[in-house]
């Protein structure tokens, strides 16, 4: 598994800044065909390797894993220090870094990148470690788990429904699905962010601003994406932290969500579509949520499962009937009279479906 730790370079002295700044600026000149600049040889090789096509923007300094070094030091300035190779000093320059989280001791530092934002430098450290997990793939589900993983009485299924109004609806199924606890609706702010920036884009278009599309890409699109990603990172982190807590208490948590392939159906020629609903479906951050949950859970050695999501929103979790009514966020079963939240009903169905598949496979194995 790999992940990126974002670090800010702090407490730069004038000497160190005078070493880093020319190296970074000379990389930009080298990428624009100025071969006379003074640049560390390995940084030149990395630039030729990665940046085949160059646009009018700044590119990060790519540092090979055998050249970057990170040490943990007991200093007042910073807890972590990194060595950056530059042409102006033999052996590189050591800089203090402030990561957004602690850097684990049992990881390997891989190829990393040095960015500049304004007058500050940022180091994105790529770390990796081996995890003893296997991928079990059947026609019903895909499971990433340790080889010895089985469903037992200690198992807690954390079922997640990914939707538009509630990006993440989470519920815990205990005792083989007989108990439902800790219901959470997370990521609602994403909908507000999407709506605000959609209105902003429309207002810019109505005013007929010159080069409006370029202005939207530079000032709106990236900001919208960053804000939405921040909300989703916090939401998925809270789910994984809960799973880590359950594991520490002696339970066996497993995170499960639906496979949303095919939810964004291609356009049929001649068929009228609702632009508003089409925009909502196509801006659902389903892939981001699945990706964040998967890598964060596997990094923490929490099993992850993906099941077929067909009919989970229209089927009653209590009696299994599809004779149901779904209106806005309310779900009602005409057979047993169950009235439930629509997204929560989907979450329970997803969790029960995984339990059914795994218990059935356990019986077949004997």
N, C-alpha and C positions, 0 to 999 in steps of 0.2 A: 504494500500500500504506500501511496505517496500523498503528501499534502504540502501546502505552502504556508509558511509563517512570515507574516509581514512585519518588518522591523524598520524603525526610524533611526537614522544615523544621528546621534546626539553629541553635543559638546565638541564640535569640530574646531580645532585650533586653526589659526590662519595658515600655518605651514601645511597641515593636512588638507585643508580646503584648496590650497594652491597646487597640491598634487592630484586631487580627485577631479577638480573642475577641468583642467586641460585634457586629462585622459578621456573624460566624458564628451567634451566638445570636439576633440580630435576624432573620436569615433564617428560623430555626425558628419564631419568633413570627409572622412575616409569613405563613408557610405555613399557620398555624393561625388565619388571618383577623384578625390584629392589624395593621391598615393604618397605625397611628400610629407605628410604629417607624422609627428612622432607618436607612436602608439605601441603598446606592449604587444609583442609578437603573437601571444596566445589570444589576445583580444582581437587582433586582426583575423586570425584563423576562425574564431567564433563568428565574427561579422560576415565573413565570406561564406560560412557554412549555413547560417540562418537566414540572412537577409538577401534573398535573391532579387526581389523586387522592392525598390525603395520609394516611399511616398514622401510628401512634404510634411514630415512630423519628426519628433525626436524618438530615437530608439534606445532601449535599455542596454547597458553593458552586460553581456553574457559572460559569466565566470565559470570556468571548468571546475568540476568537483575536486580535481587533484590540486588546484591552485587556491581554492578558498579554504579558510580554516576558521573555526569558531571555538572560542574558549570561554569557560565560566571562571570569572575572577571576583575576588572579594574586594571590590573597590567602591568608593563613595560615588564615583561618576556613573558607573553602570555595572550591571550584573554580568552582561555578556559583551564580548569583544570579537570582532571579525577582522580577518586580514584580506585586504583587497589588492590584487596585483596591479601595479602601475609602472609606467616606463620611467618615471622620475626618481624611483627609489628601489634599490636592489632588495628583494625579499618582500616587497609590497608595503602597504601602510596599514597599521592597526587602528581601527576606529571603534568607538563605543556605539552599541546598538541597543535599542529598546524594543523588544518583540511584543506583539499583542497577546502572547501567552508564553509560558515557560517552554524552553526547548528541552525535550526529553533527552536523557543520557543514552538510551538504548537505540538510537537512530543513526542513520548514515546521511551525511550532508551530500546532496547531489548538486547538479548544475543549477546555479542561482543567477539572479538578475539584479542589477543596480539601476534604479530610476532616479530622475531629478524632477521635483515638482516645485517650481518657483526657485527659491534659494536653498531648499532642503533636499537631502538625499534619502532614499529609501531602499532597503535591501530586502528582496523577496527570497527567503531561504526555502529551497525545496528539500524536504527530508523524506526518508523512506525507511520502512522496517518490514520484516517478514511476519506474516500472520498464518498460523496453522489452520486455515479454513479450506473447505472444499465446496465446489459448486454442484449441487444436486438438481438436475433438470428433468422434469417429467412433463407430460402433456397437460397437467393440472397446475403446476406451480414450479417456481425456481427458488431454491433455498441456498443461501450462503451461510455455512455453519461449520463448527468443528466436526471431525469425522464421527465422534461418539455421540453427537447430539440426538436426543429423542424427546418426544413429548411425554412429560410426567406430571404428577400432581403439583410439582413445584413450578411448572411452567406458567408464565404470565404473557399472554398474547396482547401486544400493544398494536391494535388495529387502527389504521389511518385511512380516512377517505379524503381524496384530493378533489376540490371543487372550485367553483368560481366565486360564489358569495362568501363561503368559508374555505379559504385555501387549504387549511389543515383542520380536520375534525378527528380527534384522537380519543380512544376509549380503551380501557384495560379489561381483558376478559380473564377472570380467575376461575379455578376449579373446572377446567374443561369447558368454559363458556357459560357456566351456571350463574356467575356473578359478574356484574358490570360496574366498574369503579373508575374514578378519576376522569370524568368526561371533560374535554377541553376543546375550545374553538380558538384556533391560533391563526395569526396572519391576516386578520380582517383589515388591517391598515393598508394592505396592498391594493385593495379595491378602491380606497379613497385616493391613493397615490395615482393609480391608473386613470381614474375619472378626472382628477385635477389636471394632469398633464395632457389628457385628451382634449379637455376644454381649452387649455392653453394653446395647443397646436391649431385648433379650429379658429381661435381668435386671431392668431397670427396670420392664418390664411385669409380671413375676412378683411383684414387691414391691407392686404396686398403689399406686404413689406418686400422690398427688393432683396433677392437672394434668400427668401424665407426658408426654403428647404435646407440650405446650408446652415442658417442660423439655428433652426430646430435641431439639426444633428449635433451641432457644437454645444448648445446651451440647454437643450431640453432632454433629448433622448438618453444621453449618458447619465444625467442627473436622476431621471426617472428609474433607470435600471439600477443605479447604485442604491437608491432609497429602498426600492422593492427588495433587492438582494439583502440589504441590512436587516429588514424585517424577517425575511425567511431564514436567514442565518440564526437569528436569535430564537425563532420558533423551533427550528429543527434541533438546535443545541439544547433547548429545554427538554425535548423528548428524549434525546440520547442521555442527558444527565439523569433523567428519571430512570432510564433503563440501567445505568451504571449504579444508581442507588439501590435498585431492586436486586441487582447482582451481588452487591456488597452485603445485602441482608440475607443472602442464601437462596434467592429465587432464581429461576431460569427465564429471563425475559427474551422475547423474540419480537422484532418489529416487522409488521406485514402491511403492505399497501397494494392497491390494484394496478394492473397493467393497463395503461390508458392508450394503448396503440389503437388508432382508428377513430379517436374522438374528434379529430380535426378532419372531417370528410372533405374530399376535393369538390370543387364546384362542378355542378351538372349544368351543361349548356341548356339555356332556355328556362331554367328553374329559378324563380325569384327568391332571393334570400334577404333576411332582415339584417341590415347593416349593423344595428346595435348589438343584436345577439351574436352575430358573426364576429364582431370585434371582441366581445367578452370571451368567447370560446377560444379564439386564436391568441389572446393575451393571457390565458391561464398559465401560470408558472409551473406547470406540472413536471416538466423535465428537470427544472432547477430543484424542486422539492425532492424528487426521487434521487437525484444525484447527491444532494446535500445529506439526506438521510442515510444513503447507502455508505458513502465514504466515512462519515462521522461514526456511524454504528460499527462498521468493520474495523475502523482504527481502534475503537474501544473494545473490540472482540465481542460485539453483540450480534447474534444471528439476525439475518435479514431475509425476508421472503416476499416474493411477488406472485400474486394469484390473478386469475382471470376475473375481471370486474363485471362481466356481463350480467345484467338484471339485478345487481346488488342494490340499486337505488329504487327499483320498482317492486322488489320482492319483500314480503313481510318477514322480519327476522324471527317472529314468535311462532307463526303457523306455516310459513313457507309459501303462502298464497301470493299469486300475482294479480288477484282481483282487487286492485288498490287504486287510490286516488292520490295524486301528488299535486299540490297547489302551493306555489311559491316555496316556502321552507317547511311546510307541513305535510306529513305523510299519514294517510289513514287507510287501514285495511277494512274492506267491506265484509270479510268473513269472520274475523275474530274481534273487530272493533278497536284494534290498536291504533292509538294516535301518538305520533312520535315525530321528532325532528327528522327531516328528510336526510340530512348529511349524517346524522348519528345512526340512523337506520342502515345506511350504506356501510358505515364503519363496522357495526356489529356483524353484518352479513359477510364482510371481508374476513373478519377474524374467525367467525364460525366456519367459513369455507376452508380456511387453512387447517383448522382443527379437524374437520371432517376428512380432508385429504390425508393428513398425517396419521390420524388414528386408523384410517382404513388401510394405509400402507403398512402400519405396524401389525395389524391383524393378519394381513396377507403374508408377512414375513414369519409369522408364527408366534 
